[in-house]
């Protein structure tokens, strides 16, 4: 075995356990801090024997408050990063993000409508999912011309649909009660994982898990998209069918993640580039690396957001604060050639 493949196998193995280690550490971090041993004890004993014999306060903090939040951060971070990697591959565009086809803007519009009308978390989640998926269907319909849909038309249609739904979000904010509804809408749009419960996870997590499984299973086929359509067909791959499956899976992931934690930027753009710098451009390695690094990135950001100050910091502020300078570093280091 040569050195480079051995490094890749070792690194991928490390990336498998990295989210588990970071998750165990982060679950004990906060204004009520716990050691690694205390966190591990609560999680293992609580899972095997229930809460008997455990400190009631430690159990409540970890299992009822922090555990669903850590699981959401891991799932959403992994999902958004993999969606970004998938979109960058299928559109052969290094600036493609999970919102390329307008799903984030559509999901945000559905959520603010629910916030305006009901303020029920499950309704917010359902509306965000439904309108996010509808936004992508609208993008696909606009991009169709004479029964065909090119990559360029899909990207341009996504820009238009995204701008349209962002305008709708602004309209709802303009109409909202400035004393009651507007603060809740504004805070949700800035991204937060504070309201998650196991009930919310049971609704949204299956969409993310199914989408991740589909993209992971088809990750080697993403390499074929760099070829022409005739070359791909000669290898037994239908480019149109592959794009449709990947777009559907990435849309499910993005809509579900946004429905549970609001708009969280930079993960889908930044993490795939970091993965490519570490493992090259082969999507067989980029996809699992993005999954692990995205999960860790959002988990660390959310842990900092809830524990750095007395008042919780919106997640999107920290992702932009960390992501933008790091992306500038990547540009300066590579000159844009490896993006």
PyMOL commands that set and color helices and strands:
alter all, ss='L'
color gray80, all
select helices_A, chain A and resi 3-26+36-49+56-90+103-117+121-143+151-175+181-189+198-217+219-226+229-234+239-261+267-279+283-307+315-334
alter helices_A, ss='H'
color red, helices_A
deselect
rebuild
show_as cartoon
